[in-house]
Amino acid sequence: MYGSMMTSNKALLDSRDDIDEIDQLFSASVQPAIPIQQLPPSRPKSPPKVPQVPPVPAGLFSTPAPPVPVSTNPNGASSSSSVPPAAPSASGFGSAPVHSTLTEPVWHTLRRDILRVASNVWTVVFPCFSGAQPGKALRDWDLWGPLFFIIFLALTLSSSASHNKSVVFAVVFAVLSSGAVVLTLNVILLGGKIIFFQSLSVLGYCLFPLDAGALVCLGWSNKLFRSVVVLVSLAWSSWSAYPFLSSAVPPARKALAVYPVFLLYVAVGFLVLAND
């Protein structure tokens, strides 16, 4: 009995000790916090210094006004006359406005091309009268004239053929077109300093005498007359092409450049004679 009472008293004492320990912990947790020492306020930062740029003079980048001409009156008093400024050019670089052919009438275009073809014929076929320097002919070259002369000669020979007119037209057109290209390449391979299309243009314009001879022979059946006309046309065409080709190649290779051209025109002359 006594032992059980002692045990219960000891349990009470332990529970009181636990309660006291809990009260101490609770009182320690609710104590006010220690105030944190406040830092002194920081100084305001000064803005960075910007270097001062001196002001630009007023008239440094401005265009000065043109001087006003001063005219003197008969009475001796001077008076200033205002001159209107010149209008700016169309291109903006001081040059004249470029002529555009897109808006001009068709007749003006055809008229200009016909006049240029006629001028080139005069320059190539009549070099002694036109005064053109050898090798500098046809600076304003074109391919309309050569194409017209090749087609005209093919049509003339095919129209007078008794049969296979289409074959005659195709042969003449192919021989003249490919022949001009081969002759130009021959001159270039020989060391000639020429422009490819300029050479084609000159060789095509040199067909003008042969075209005229074929047109004359179209109305004559006399063999002797036709032979004389063809020989004259052949010599005329070769004489027209010689100055240009001979000046384009070195002097030691003139014969190699002119001889193939002569053979081409001889072949065309035989076609004119053989066509009845």
NORLINPE-V566341 format. One record per residue. PSI is psi in radians with two decimals (999 if undefined). BURIAL is b if it has 24 or more other ideal C-beta (glycine too) atoms within 12 Angstrom, else e. Layout:
PSI&BURIAL, PSI&BURIAL
//
This chain:
-0.82&e, -0.62&e, -0.68&e, -0.60&e, -0.67&e, -0.65&e, -0.69&e, -0.64&e, -0.67&e, -0.64&e, -0.65&e, -0.75&e, -0.71&e, -0.69&e, -0.63&e, -0.72&e, -0.67&e, -0.67&e, -0.72&e, -0.67&e, -0.64&e, -0.68&e, -0.68&e, -0.74&e, -0.66&e, -0.72&e, -0.57&e, -0.57&e, -0.45&e, 0.15&e, 2.55&e, 2.49&e, 2.65&e, 2.18&e, 2.44&e, 2.38&e, 2.18&e, 2.40&e, 2.60&e, 2.56&e, 2.48&e, 2.68&e, 2.47&e, 2.36&e, 2.40&e, 2.50&e, 2.64&e, 2.56&e, 2.22&e, 2.21&e, 2.40&e, 2.24&e, 2.29&e, 2.54&e, 2.49&e, 2.36&e, 2.63&e, -0.63&e, 0.36&e, -0.79&e, 0.08&e, 2.52&e, 2.20&e, 2.55&e, 2.46&e, 2.57&e, 2.47&e, 2.12&e, 2.47&e, 2.17&e, 2.48&e, 2.18&e, 2.80&e, -0.47&e, -0.12&e, -0.20&e, 2.46&e, 2.41&e, 2.48&e, 2.35&e, 2.32&e, 2.29&e, 2.20&e, 2.48&e, 2.65&e, 2.50&e, 2.47&e, 2.60&e, 2.84&e, -0.61&e, -0.31&e, 0.00&e, 0.27&e, 0.04&e, 2.92&e, 2.68&e, 2.44&e, 2.33&e, 2.25&e, 2.34&e, 0.08&e, -0.46&e, 0.03&e, 2.74&e, 2.75&e, -0.63&e, -0.63&e, -0.68&e, -0.80&e, -0.70&e, -0.72&e, -0.71&e, -0.68&e, -0.72&e, -0.65&e, -0.70&b, -0.75&b, -0.69&e, -0.70&b, -0.62&b, -0.76&b, -0.65&e, -0.69&b, -0.82&b, -0.49&b, 1.17&e, -0.51&b, -0.46&e, -0.54&e, -0.39&e, 0.31&e, 2.43&b, 2.45&e, 2.39&b, -0.23&b, 0.24&e, 2.66&b, 0.97&b, -0.62&e, 1.14&e, 2.77&b, 2.91&b, 0.01&b, -0.76&b, -0.90&b, -0.70&b, -0.70&b, -0.74&b, -0.63&b, -0.79&b, -0.69&e, -0.76&b, -0.71&b, -0.70&b, -0.68&b, -0.79&b, -0.62&b, -0.53&b, -0.52&e, -0.04&b, 2.49&b, -0.57&e, 2.88&e, 0.93&e, -0.65&e, -0.62&e, -0.72&e, -0.76&b, -0.78&b, -0.71&e, -0.82&b, -0.78&b, -0.73&b, -0.71&e, -0.77&b, -0.72&b, -0.90&b, -0.58&e, -0.71&b, -0.69&b, -0.77&b, -0.70&e, -0.66&b, -0.75&b, -0.60&e, -0.75&b, -0.69&b, -0.72&e, -0.43&e, 0.06&b, 0.29&e, 2.48&b, 1.50&e, 2.86&b, 2.35&e, -0.94&e, -0.48&e, -0.70&b, -0.72&b, -0.68&b, -0.77&b, -0.80&b, -0.58&b, -0.70&b, -0.47&b, -0.15&b, -0.12&b, -0.80&b, -0.67&b, -0.59&b, -0.76&b, -0.70&b, -0.70&b, -0.61&b, -0.65&b, -0.75&e, -0.26&b, -0.51&b, 0.12&e, 2.40&e, -0.03&e, 2.14&e, -0.71&e, -0.78&e, -0.74&e, -0.66&b, -0.72&e, -0.74&e, -0.72&b, -0.70&b, -0.72&b, -0.75&e, -0.68&b, -0.77&b, -0.66&e, -0.79&b, -0.74&b, -0.66&b, -0.56&b, -0.61&b, -0.35&b, -0.83&b, -0.68&b, -0.83&b, -0.65&b, -0.52&b, -0.19&b, -0.30&b, 2.84&b, 2.67&e, -0.56&e, -0.18&e, 0.37&e, -0.76&b, -0.65&e, -0.41&b, -0.60&b, -0.59&b, -0.77&e, -0.59&b, -0.72&b, -0.70&b, -0.68&e, -0.79&b, -0.56&b, -0.71&b, -0.71&b, -0.67&b, -0.69&b, -0.64&e, -0.66&b, -0.72&b, -0.69&b, -0.25&e, 2.01&b, 999&e
//
